[in-house]
Amino acid sequence: MAFWYTFTTIGGADPLDPANYSSPQNNQPSCPGNNKICAILADDNGFNHPVITNAVEDDIIRALQLGSDQTSAVLRF
């Protein structure tokens, strides 16, 4: 089951590192800021961190490159 994970480290932290995300949530969070990853939608790895699959990684990269939300990655606005 997929959950929302908020990206917790801002300013240079790696959005592809599962350790940089908060505990899972059922609802999509909203985040203030500009064009950085806000949250991702992913399965839990059993330790309250997301499993960053190739599809999630692709959405993170596309969101950052295009400056728009993707299916499993949303930006701060």
PyMOL commands that set and color helices and strands:
alter all, ss='L'
color gray80, all
select helices_A, chain A and resi 18-20+54-66
alter helices_A, ss='H'
color red, helices_A
select strands_A, chain A and resi 2-6+37-43+73-75
alter strands_A, ss='S'
color yellow, strands_A
deselect
rebuild
show_as cartoon
